[in-house]
């Protein structure tokens, strides 16, 4: 009987020590969203999407002009490829936010041209074959 009491006392001591060393971490959705948002902000600052900006602004210019030469077309394709790489370097959940911000920051873009750029920016991920395939903005 003494052995059982001793074992029971030892188990209670171990349980008390284990309980004292246990802590709970509660992560709310707001915390996760804030961390994700902060990470997106950092990625947007780091990855300025310069090639995406060039591709979108030039493709809008191409639409306005009837004739384009091969050099300009090749440059546009190069900017598109580099843009796709810029987007791939970002987390999936940050891409659309970055594109929207990039278009809104484009200086000198107003009215119909801004709408056209925003419309093209929506489908850039699809053109790059990355997720999400379409941005909703």
Rosetta silent file (secondary structure, phi, psi, omega in degrees, C-alpha in Angstrom):
SEQUENCE: XXXXXXXXXXXXXXXXXXXXXXXXXXXXXXXXXXXXXXXXXXXXXXXXXXXXXXXXXXXXXXXXXXXXXXXXXXXXXXXXXXXXXXXXXXXXXXXXXXXXXXXXXXXXXXXXXXXXXXXXXXXXXXXXXXXXXXXXX
SCORE:     score description
SCORE:     0.000 S_00000001
   1 L     0.000  -35.292  179.858    0.000    0.000    0.000 S_00000001
   2 H   -65.998  -36.748  179.029    2.892    2.328    0.740 S_00000001
   3 H   -64.744  -40.210  179.752    4.294    1.709   -2.750 S_00000001
   4 H   -65.641  -41.896  178.735    0.960    2.667   -4.334 S_00000001
   5 H   -64.331  -39.415  179.545    0.791    5.840   -2.268 S_00000001
   6 H   -66.559  -43.584  178.425    4.352    6.709   -3.240 S_00000001
   7 H   -64.130  -42.607  179.287    3.656    6.096   -6.962 S_00000001
   8 H   -63.229  -40.466  179.532    0.440    8.129   -6.748 S_00000001
   9 H   -66.284  -40.895  177.850    2.304   10.987   -5.060 S_00000001
  10 H   -63.605  -42.685  178.493    5.022   10.882   -7.725 S_00000001
  11 H   -62.961  -40.974  177.880    2.432   10.935  -10.494 S_00000001
  12 H   -63.835  -39.435  177.782    0.695   13.913   -8.893 S_00000001
  13 H   -64.705  -44.294  178.091    4.031   15.744   -8.657 S_00000001
  14 H   -62.151  -40.959  178.331    4.800   15.017  -12.321 S_00000001
  15 H   -63.550  -41.464  179.559    1.329   16.180  -13.315 S_00000001
  16 H   -65.035  -41.516  178.732    1.751   19.378  -11.303 S_00000001
  17 H   -66.558  -43.445  179.796    5.133   20.089  -12.956 S_00000001
  18 H   -63.460  -40.843  179.903    3.775   19.346  -16.429 S_00000001
  19 H   -66.730  -38.718 -179.474    0.790   21.595  -15.850 S_00000001
  20 H   -66.785  -30.183 -178.189    2.993   24.408  -14.556 S_00000001
  21 H   -90.128   -2.789 -178.818    5.179   24.246  -17.700 S_00000001
  22 L   -92.010  135.709  174.262    2.256   24.211  -20.142 S_00000001
  23 L  -136.634  159.100 -177.032    1.046   27.428  -21.733 S_00000001
  24 L  -114.588  134.604  175.633   -1.483   28.182  -24.375 S_00000001
  25 L  -109.449  123.585  178.780   -0.971   30.399  -27.383 S_00000001
  26 L  -109.873  120.142  178.411   -4.122   31.815  -28.854 S_00000001
  27 L  -113.306  119.168 -179.844   -3.861   33.215  -32.357 S_00000001
  28 L   -87.841  164.591  177.565   -6.909   35.006  -33.593 S_00000001
  29 H   -62.594  -34.734  178.624   -7.876   35.451  -37.231 S_00000001
  30 H   -63.436  -40.412  178.004   -7.193   39.170  -36.863 S_00000001
  31 H   -61.954  -45.188  179.998   -3.631   38.412  -35.732 S_00000001
  32 H   -65.198  -40.185  179.157   -3.083   36.118  -38.716 S_00000001
  33 H   -65.091  -42.131  178.222   -4.638   38.666  -41.073 S_00000001
  34 H   -63.657  -40.999  178.106   -2.447   41.439  -39.665 S_00000001
  35 H   -64.744  -43.208  178.530    0.663   39.290  -40.041 S_00000001
  36 H   -64.023  -41.905  179.430   -0.349   38.410  -43.610 S_00000001
  37 H   -64.684  -42.328  178.991   -1.116   42.033  -44.399 S_00000001
  38 H   -64.313  -41.628  178.827    2.203   43.170  -42.971 S_00000001
  39 H   -63.311  -40.015  177.021    4.025   40.498  -44.969 S_00000001
  40 H   -63.364  -42.795  179.729    2.218   41.669  -48.120 S_00000001
  41 H   -59.279  -42.173  179.720    3.183   45.277  -47.417 S_00000001
  42 H   -64.704  -42.391  179.990    6.825   44.244  -47.105 S_00000001
  43 H   -66.635  -38.338  179.862    6.668   42.240  -50.331 S_00000001
  44 H   -65.183  -40.225  178.306    4.970   45.087  -52.192 S_00000001
  45 H   -67.744  -37.950 -177.659    7.688   47.508  -51.076 S_00000001
  46 H   -75.245  -41.575 -175.981   10.437   45.054  -51.994 S_00000001
  47 L  -106.518   89.638 -170.178    8.924   43.908  -55.306 S_00000001
  48 L   -74.199   -6.651  178.226    7.869   47.143  -56.970 S_00000001
  49 L    60.024   40.136 -179.740    6.465   45.428  -60.075 S_00000001
  50 H   -60.379  -40.287  179.891    8.343   47.754  -62.420 S_00000001
  51 H   -70.112  -34.685  175.919    8.067   45.337  -65.340 S_00000001
  52 H   -64.107  -42.222  178.560    4.348   44.906  -64.733 S_00000001
  53 H   -60.500  -45.984  179.886    4.006   48.686  -64.760 S_00000001
  54 H   -64.461  -43.375 -179.916    5.942   48.932  -68.024 S_00000001
  55 H   -61.249  -47.097 -177.412    3.951   46.123  -69.621 S_00000001
  56 H   -66.249  -43.215 -178.263    0.609   47.626  -68.659 S_00000001
  57 H   -68.359  -38.858  179.375    1.470   51.170  -69.678 S_00000001
  58 H   -72.043  -37.463 -179.743    2.937   50.075  -73.006 S_00000001
  59 H   -66.967  -31.360  174.862    0.115   47.697  -73.817 S_00000001
  60 H   -69.025  -36.566  177.064   -2.334   50.554  -73.285 S_00000001
  61 H   -66.288  -37.969  179.607   -0.249   52.664  -75.661 S_00000001
  62 H   -63.025  -38.415  179.482   -0.297   49.843  -78.220 S_00000001
  63 H   -63.011  -34.979 -177.416   -4.070   49.751  -78.099 S_00000001
  64 H   -76.350  -27.838  179.231   -4.203   53.449  -78.860 S_00000001
  65 L  -100.923  145.896 -177.151   -1.881   53.224  -81.849 S_00000001
  66 L   -79.905  -39.120 -175.046   -2.762   51.216  -84.918 S_00000001
  67 L  -108.237  132.309  172.497    0.766   50.332  -85.979 S_00000001
  68 L  -129.393  146.215  178.177    3.415   48.826  -83.720 S_00000001
  69 L   -93.866  168.400 -175.646    6.809   47.641  -84.773 S_00000001
  70 H   -63.714  -35.755  179.845    8.399   44.324  -83.881 S_00000001
  71 H   -61.415  -43.986  178.738   10.897   45.864  -81.458 S_00000001
  72 H   -65.016  -39.357  179.100    8.101   47.349  -79.364 S_00000001
  73 H   -64.906  -41.784  177.846    6.224   44.056  -79.457 S_00000001
  74 H   -64.528  -39.805  177.658    9.347   42.178  -78.343 S_00000001
  75 H   -62.722  -41.229  179.672    9.873   44.674  -75.531 S_00000001
  76 H   -61.704  -42.675  179.266    6.295   44.174  -74.407 S_00000001
  77 H   -65.565  -38.035  177.405    6.790   40.407  -74.290 S_00000001
  78 H   -64.140  -43.803  177.477   10.004   40.842  -72.319 S_00000001
  79 H   -63.142  -38.991  178.863    8.235   43.090  -69.822 S_00000001
  80 H   -62.948  -45.661  179.931    5.422   40.544  -69.533 S_00000001
  81 H   -62.051  -43.452  179.141    7.871   37.717  -68.807 S_00000001
  82 H   -67.952  -36.099  176.583    9.704   39.800  -66.208 S_00000001
  83 H   -60.777  -45.283  178.952    6.363   40.900  -64.734 S_00000001
  84 H   -58.942  -39.370  178.276    5.353   37.266  -64.332 S_00000001
  85 H   -66.597  -40.342  177.701    8.595   36.625  -62.481 S_00000001
  86 H   -60.203  -42.175  179.876    7.958   39.608  -60.209 S_00000001
  87 H   -68.986  -37.935  178.158    4.516   38.216  -59.378 S_00000001
  88 H   -63.512  -27.171 -179.629    5.884   34.701  -58.798 S_00000001
  89 L   -76.149   -3.140 -179.476    8.288   36.184  -56.246 S_00000001
  90 L  -107.972  156.734  172.961    5.309   37.256  -54.134 S_00000001
  91 L   -64.006  146.593 -178.346    2.982   35.216  -51.951 S_00000001
  92 H   -53.040  -44.177 -175.323   -0.184   34.227  -53.781 S_00000001
  93 H   -72.525   -8.943 -178.557   -2.421   36.227  -51.442 S_00000001
  94 H   -98.832  -14.777 -170.337   -0.370   39.417  -52.032 S_00000001
  95 H   -62.205  -49.241 -176.972   -0.370   39.519  -55.833 S_00000001
  96 H   -66.843  -39.956  177.750   -3.704   41.212  -56.483 S_00000001
  97 H   -60.876  -41.607  179.515   -3.176   43.761  -53.746 S_00000001
  98 H   -65.728  -41.907  179.244    0.220   44.612  -55.246 S_00000001
  99 H   -64.575  -43.524  179.929   -1.216   44.959  -58.745 S_00000001
 100 H   -61.720  -45.233 -179.679   -4.039   47.192  -57.569 S_00000001
 101 H   -63.634  -41.739 -179.257   -1.630   49.412  -55.651 S_00000001
 102 H   -61.158  -44.041  179.758    0.784   49.573  -58.590 S_00000001
 103 H   -67.037  -41.375 -178.622   -1.971   50.718  -60.971 S_00000001
 104 H   -67.747  -26.277  179.400   -3.331   53.261  -58.501 S_00000001
 105 H   -85.823  -11.268 -178.671    0.162   54.713  -58.019 S_00000001
 106 L   -62.974  113.033 -175.894    0.782   55.023  -61.737 S_00000001
 107 L   -78.414  145.575  178.565    1.124   58.759  -62.187 S_00000001
 108 L    82.449    0.191 -179.739   -0.438   60.464  -65.120 S_00000001
 109 L   -99.584  116.265 -177.206   -2.941   57.680  -65.599 S_00000001
 110 L  -138.043  161.436  171.770   -6.453   58.972  -65.441 S_00000001
 111 H    56.057 -127.503 -173.623   -9.934   58.187  -66.662 S_00000001
 112 H   -63.971  -37.680  179.604  -10.304   55.672  -69.434 S_00000001
 113 H   -65.092  -39.244  178.229   -6.601   54.792  -69.549 S_00000001
 114 H   -64.739  -41.582  177.559   -6.584   54.005  -65.811 S_00000001
 115 H   -62.786  -40.535  179.817   -9.634   51.775  -66.246 S_00000001
 116 H   -64.132  -43.834  178.359   -7.945   50.018  -69.143 S_00000001
 117 H   -62.887  -42.536  179.948   -4.785   49.412  -67.089 S_00000001
 118 H   -63.628  -41.032  177.816   -6.836   48.119  -64.171 S_00000001
 119 H   -61.682  -42.398  178.512   -8.728   45.800  -66.500 S_00000001
 120 H   -69.012  -37.951 -179.730   -5.495   44.401  -67.914 S_00000001
 121 H   -62.049  -33.496  178.516   -3.972   44.089  -64.434 S_00000001
 122 H   -54.751  -37.822 -173.278   -6.916   41.879  -63.410 S_00000001
 123 H  -101.093    2.300  177.934   -5.844   39.227  -65.886 S_00000001
 124 H   -56.536  -44.419  178.979   -2.074   39.445  -65.526 S_00000001
 125 H   -58.716  -37.339  178.205   -1.946   36.424  -63.183 S_00000001
 126 H   -65.377  -41.851  179.056   -3.827   34.350  -65.780 S_00000001
 127 H   -63.269  -29.722  179.644   -1.417   35.483  -68.497 S_00000001
 128 L   -88.964   -4.918 -179.047    1.424   34.402  -66.203 S_00000001
 129 L    60.730   45.889  178.297   -0.292   31.085  -65.433 S_00000001
 130 L  -129.844  167.358  179.229   -0.229   31.715  -61.685 S_00000001
 131 L   -94.199  151.139  -14.485   -2.811   31.875  -58.908 S_00000001
 132 L   -67.495  154.544 -176.792   -5.137   33.574  -58.452 S_00000001
 133 L   -75.838  -18.773  178.436   -5.992   33.512  -62.128 S_00000001
 134 L  -146.593  137.291  176.877   -7.987   36.721  -61.878 S_00000001
 135 L   -93.173  142.314  179.133   -7.875   39.630  -59.469 S_00000001
 136 L  -107.989   95.625  174.328  -11.153   41.114  -58.273 S_00000001
 137 L  -151.180    0.000    0.000  -10.827   44.848  -58.060 S_00000001
